[in-house]
Amino acid sequence: MARDSWLYGTKTQRRAVKKAAIEAKGQLEASSDEIFAYLSESPTERAAKTRITHWGAAKSDEGNVSVVNVSKSADSEPPPSRQLRDPFTTFYVQGIALEPPLPPERLLNLTEESPFHAACLGAKSTDACGRGWSFAPREGKEADEDLIQSEIPEQLRTAMEDLTPELSFTELLTQAAWEMEAIGWGVWEVVRTDNDGAPGKHGKVAAIYPIPSHTIRASLDPRKWVQIRAGRVRYFKKFGAECTINNETGEVFEWTRGASKDRKQADGMDEAYVASELIIFKTYTPRSLWYGLPRWVSAIATMAELGAIREFNVSWFASGGQVDYHMHFKAAGVEMAKQMLEQVKQQVQEFAGRGHTNILTAGDESTEVTVQKLGELLREGHFRFRRGDLVKEILIVHTVPPYRIGWAETGSIGGNAAPEMLKAYKVGAVEPVQRVIEDRLRTTLFDPKIGIKTDEFRLKLAELDIVSLQEELSETTAGVSGGWMTPNQGREKMGMDPDDDKPAMNEYYFRGQKVGDKPPAPPAFPGGPPPPGADPIEIRPPCWRF
């Protein structure tokens, strides 16, 4: 609240912002006009705005230079769109909610329509949050052996799993990362209990649920958010805000000492109507104080072009696409020619969609059919070279190497560029997402004043190390097999949980029978010391437990 005091500091300022929001229909901070048009308008609507005519046919007044004329569409208005509009439209007009810079529903649609875009989002969210998490000592305490050996991290881990009834905590983290990358912001709902029904006291965090971020909008009050889903409206409170909000009406009751009436009303409110709290994960954008924008928005036009190529190819295969031959029927009478024409038309309709067909005609001796080939045109895979360039643009914007989504790519001199690309991917794509989520949870859910106390520990997401993963696996296998690394040390090196049953370093065998976990003295061997040349002692690391 204090951070944006210039916007919310006084009643006069709040009234001015509300007036501006109503006049702008909630769109206080719009995005790029071109990108917004790609998301909010259909291809037909975009095509109706301008029409290109006279492709090089017209001449300029100065000379014989060919030009391209761009003219406005016809004066007649196109028919209105029948698609469903943003359910928050009325709230924008009334100033109840604020419109995001880009329509989140359309951003969500792109995740279902573009396979490369979807693969990049899945890779980043999985690599950032889906590879495990733990509670590690805070900065400056990393070398404290007492903290490292403490049972607190395991207790915290168990407590977090108990707070997530619908998804595991790993799934929640992955959901937040995916929506933050796909739409620009991710949302968690936090439900509290045991606040004794008294305002001015933060209750105990009892459950955490995911909320689809495209159903949530900010309001003019930075502490209040609103959701519309299935026609129902529900209000939420920003995590840690010192007020109580009615989740049905959106009415705010202050906790300040001077607002005794508000405190009394909040104290008497039915618990079922107390708004739960939201934690917002978002990427920074100068376009908005309330929402984030995904970092790949500059590739929206690229995805639109890819979609246009796909639609063209699909329509080409469905319709035949292009004229390959010109057929002319000659006959003594027009009726005979028309009969032959109908024969061919009927066969073309019957053979639609087949790869190879034969068309047969019949007529008297005065008939003749002339067939002229119109050119050697590409039959399938239109724009296949352009498509490859567009896919690379999407990968560049996402900072995802092609290897990560299963697309092999050779280096500039025919070598493998995967190590360098994967390093850039880790630093430029995965770690920033991890940092945003860790820091946001540190200042909200794990803030000891308003959330869960973690003492000297902090949430730590598992680091991604794709580059040396194979090398570490080979090194660990060799270490455990050679006996200079315990199985649990190997499991720790590979990012796995330790085995509760801690085996010894090695097991000693003589003639196929185990004789102990330590080198036995000669008298302890079965039947006495082995004679010269007998079977040697066999040392086996208990790698079967790994």
N, C-alpha and C positions, 0 to 999 in steps of 0.2 A: 504494500500500500504506500509506504513512504517512498519507495523507489520511483514510483510514477506519480508523485504528489502534484507535479505540474498539470497532470491530467485529471486527477481525482481529488485534489486537495480541498477544494471548497465547493459549496453547493452551486455557486455561480458557474464554476468550471464544469461541474457534472451536468448542469442544465445545458450548457453550451455544447458539450459532447453529445448529449442525447438529441439535441436539436439537429446537430450536424448528421448524426446517424439516421434520423428520420428522413432528412432531406436527401441523403445519399442512399436511402433504402438499405441501410446496414452495411454498405460497401465503402467503408472508410479508407481502406488500404487495398486497392485493387492491384492485380498483377499485370504483367505485360498484356497489352490488348491482343496481340497476335496469338500468344499462347492461350489466353482465355478463350479466344474464338475457336481454337482447335478443340478445346474441351467442351465448350458450351453449345456449339452450333453443329448441326448435321452437315455432311458434305454437300447436300442440296442447298442448304442455306448459305454456305460459304460460296458456292458456285453462282448463286443468284446475285451476289453483290457486284461482281464485275464480270464482264465477258470480253474475251480477247478475240478480235476479228481481224481480217485482212492480214493473214500471216505472210508478210513480206510482199504482198501484192500491190500495196499502195506506194506511191512515190511522194517524197517530200517536196515542198514548194521550192526549196533551194536547188534541188538537182534530182538526179536519178537514184538517190539513195533509198533503198527499201526500208520501210518502217513497219512497226507493229502498233496498231491502234488498240487502245483499251477503252471500252465504252461501258457506261453504266447499264444495268439490266433494264428490262422493260418497266414502264411506269406502273403497270398493274402489280398489286401486292401479291406475293405468293401466299398460298393457303397456310393457315396457322398450324404449328406443330402440335401433334397429339400426344407427345411424350409426357411423362410425369415430371413435374417441376420440383424444385427443392421444397421439402415440407416446411422449411423455416421461412419461406418467403414472407408470410404475414408477420412473423416476428421481426424480420428485418425492417419492414415498413413501419412497425409500431415502435421500433427502437428497443425491443426486448432482447434481441440477440444481434450479434455482429457477424456479418458474412465473411468467410475466409477469403484470402486473396484468390484462390482457385477452388472450384467446386470439388470437395473431397469425394463425392460419389463417382465423378468422372475419373478422378485419379485411381480410385479403386477398380473401375472398369478396365483401365489399362493393364492392371496386374493380371486380369483374366484373359486379355486379348493378345498380349505380346509375349510369346514364349521366352524370348531372350531376356526381356525385362523381368519376368517372373522368376527365371532361373537366377538372375543376379540378386534379386531381393532375398530369395531363399538361401543363397550361399552366404550373403553377408549376415543375415540374422542368425543363421545356424552357427557360423564361425565365431560370431561375437558373443552369443549367449547360450548356444545349444551344446557347448562342449564341456560344461561343468562350471561349478562355482564353489566357493568356500569362504570362510571367515579367516582372514589373515591378520596378524598384528599390524596396528596402525604405523604410519611413517615414524621412524625413529625407534620403533620397538621390534624391528624385524629380527634382531639378534638375541632377543630375550628368550632364553631356553625355557624358563618357567611358563611363559605364555604359549610357546610352541607346544609344550607337552601338556598344556591345560586341557580339561574336558569342556571348556566353555564353547569352543568352535562347534563341537559336535552337538552340544545342547542347543545352540543357536540354529544350527541346521535343522534339527528335529522340530524346533519351534516354528520355523518358517514353513516347513512342509505341512504342519498342522493348521496353518493359517490359510491354506489354499485348497478349499473343498472341491472346486471344479477342475482346476488344472494344477499340475505340479508347479513348484516355484521355477523350475527350469523352463517349463512351457510358458509361464507368465513372462519371464524375462525375454524369451524368444518372441512372444507376441508383441511386447513393447518395442523391441528392436525392429521387427518387421513393419509394424504400422508407422513407426517414426520414419523409416526409410521409404515406405510406400506412399504415405499420405502427408507426412510432415510432423505429425504428433501422434503419440500413443497415450492411452489412458488406462489407469487402474482405479477401481472403486475400493475404498477402505471403509469397513464398517466397524464401529466401536461399540463397546458395552461397558458396564460398571462405572458409569460416571455419576452414579447416585442421583440421576435426574436433575442435577444442578448445573445451570449454565456457569461459564467461567472456568470449567474444568474439563480437560481433555480426557476422554474415557480410554479404556484399554483397547488396543487394536485386536479385534476378534476374528476378522476374515478379510481376504483380499480377492477381488473378482476382476476379470478383464471386462472392458467396455469397448465396443466397436467405436473407434474414434470418429468415424464419419457421421455418427448419430449425435455428436456432442458439439455445442456451440458456446462461445463465450458471451457474456453479457456486459453491459456498461459498468456493472459493479464487478471489480476484478475478483471478488471472493465468490461469485455465483456463476454457475454454468447450467445450461439447460439441455435436456435431451428430448428428442421426439422419436418414438419408435412405435410402429403399428398404430399410429394415430393418437397415442397417449403422450402426455407431457410430464416430465419429471425434472425437478431441480436438484442440483448438487452443490456442495460447498468445497471450496479450495482447501486442500489439506492444511490443517493447522490454523485456519482462520478463526479469530476469536469472536465468533457469533454463532447463532443457531438459525437455520433456515428451514422453513416449511417446504417439504419436498413436493407438495401438491400446488401451492399457491406462489411459491417463490418469495414469500415475505421474510424479511431479514430482521432478527432480534439481536440487538447489540449486547455485548458482555461488559461494556464500560460501566464504571461505577455510577456515572450520572444517569444512565438509562435504566433506572429502577423498574419502570413499567415494562420495558422489554425483557428484563431479567425475570420478572414475575411471569410474563406470558410464556417465555421459553421454558421456565421451570414446570409449568402446568401442561405443556404440550405432550400429546400422546407420542410414545416412542416410535410408533409406526409412521408418524409424519415427520420425524426428524431426518433431515437430509444427511445422507452419508457423504464422505469426502472423496475428492479426486486427486490423484497424483498425475501430473501432466509431464510427459517426456517429449521434448520438441527440439528440432534443429533450428538454429538461429537464422532469421531472415530480417533484413531491414524493412521488409514490406509490412510487418505486423508485430504489434506488442503481444498479441494474444495467441497467435497460431505460428506454427512452423511451416516451412516449405521444403519438400524433398530436394535433395541436391541434384537430382537428375531432371529437373523441369526443363532444362535447355534441350533435352532430347525428345520432348513431346512432339515437336514437328517431325523429327526423325521417325518416331513410332507411327505418326499419322501417314507418312510416306510409305513406310513398310506395310501398313494396313491397306493403303490404296493399291500397292502392288499385289498383295494377296487377293484383294477383292477383284482386281482385274483378271488375274489368272484363274480364279474360281469361275468368274463369269465367262471367261474365254472357253474353259472346258465345258461349261454348261450349255453354251450357245453355239459353239463352233468358232466364234470369235472373229474370224476374218474370211474374206472371200478368196478362195483359192482358184476357182475356175469360172469361166463364163461359158454358158451353154446356150446355143441358139438353135431353135428348131425351124426347119424349112419344110413346107408342104404345099401341095397344089391349092389347098384351101386353108383358111384361118382356123376352122373348126378342128381339122386334123392336127394342126400344130398345137392347139390348146389341149387336145386330148393327150398328146405326148407330154406336154408340160405338166398336166395333172398327174400323169403316171410318175414322173420324176419327183414332183413335190410330195406325193404320198410316200414314196420310198425314202426320201430324205427324212421325213417326220418319223417313220417307223424305225429308221436306223440311228436316230439321235442318241448320242452318248457312246456309240460303238467305235472301236479304234479303226477297224478296216471294213469297208463296205463296197459292194458292187451295185451299180445302178444299171438296170436293163430297160430298154425302150423297144417298142414295136410300132410299125406303120407300113403303109403301102409303098410301092416302088417310087412314088413321087416325093417321099419324105427324106430328109437328111438332117443329121445332127452335127453341129460344129462345136467343138470343145477347144477353148483357149486357156492355157495356163497363165495366171496373172502374176506370177513371180515366185521366187524361191524364198519364202518367208519362214521365220522361226515358228515352229509348231507348238512348243511348250517352253516353260521356264523363261518367260519374258522378264527382262531386267535382272537376270540372275547375277550379273556382275555388280550392278548398282545395289542389289540387296546385300551383298557381302560388305560393301562400304558402309551401309547403314547399320548393319549389325555391329561393326567395329566402333561406330560412333556411340552406340548404346553401351558397349563394354567400357569405352574410355570414360564416359560420363559417370558410370558406376564404379570405376576404378577396379573392375573385376577382370582378372586375366582369363583368356579363353579356356585355359586348362581346367580352371575351377568349375566350369559348367560343361566339361566334356568335349571341348572343341580343340583339337590338336592344331598347333601353330608352330612353324619352324622359325628359327632366327634369321637374321639378315644374311648370314653366310651359310645357311643350311643347318645350323646347330639348334640346340634347344634353349629357348629363352625363358623357360619356366622359372628357374630360380630367381632371376632378377624381377620378373613380373610378380611373383608371389611375395617377394619382400615388399615391393611397392604396394601391393594389395593389403598386406598386413598393416603397414604403417598408415596408408592413406584411406582405407575403407573400414577395416575391422576395429582397430584401436580407437578411433574417434567415437564410434558407436558405444564401445565399452566404457569409455571415459564419461560420456554424457549420462549413461544409465547409472554408473557407480556414483558419480557426483550428485545426481538428482536424488537418489535414494539416501545418500549421506545427509543431505540437507532437509529431507522430508521424513520418510519412513523410519530411518535410523537416527534421527535427531532425538537425543535423550529427553529434551524438554517437551516434545509434542508427539513422539513416536516410541519406537522400541529401543531399549537400552542395549547396546552391544559392548559396553565397557571399553577395553583397549583393542577391540577388533573392528575390522571393516570388511564389507563385502568385496570380494575379489573374484572377478570373472576369469576363467581359465584362458591363458594366452594361446594364441594360434601359432603353431610352429609347423606348417606344412612342409617347408623347405627341408628341414633336417629330420622329419618324422621317420623316414626310412632308415637314415643313418643311426638315429637313436635306437630304433628297434633292433637293428643288427648289433649295435654295441651292447645293448642290454641283454640280448640273448647270449652273446658271447661271454658277458660278465657273469651271468647266473650259471651258465654251463661250466665256466672255468673255475667257479667257486670263489672269485674275488668280489662278488656282489651278492647280497642276499636277495631272495625273491621279492621281499617287501621293498627293498631299495630299488629293485627293477620296476616294480609296480608304481612306485612314487615317481620314478623318472619318466614313465610313460603316461603320467597324469591319472593313474588309476587308484582306487581306494586300496589301502593295505589289507592283507589277509589277516583275519582275527587269530587264526591258528599259526603262530610264528614258528616255523621249523628251524632246525639247526642249520649251521653253515653247510656241513657235508654229512654224508652217511657212509660208513665203512663196511665193505662186504668182503667175505672170504669164501671162495668156492660157491658163490651165489647166495650165501646166507648173510644177513645183516649181523654185524658183531658190535655195533655201537655208533654213537654220534661223535666220539673222539677217538684219536689213534690209540688202540688198545696196546697194552704191554704184551710181550711175547707169550708169557704163561697163560694169558687169557684166551688164546686162540683154541678153537676146538681141537682136541687131540694133541695139544702141545705145540711147540714152535714148528713152523713148516721146514721141512728138510731143504737143502740147497737144490735149486732148480724147480721148486714147487710153484704152484700158482701164486702170483703176487696179490697183495691186498688191493682191492678195487675201491676207488673213492668215487662216490656218486653225489653230486649236488641234488637236493630234493626239488628239482625243477618241475616235477609232476604237480607240485602245489601251485605253481605260477599260472 
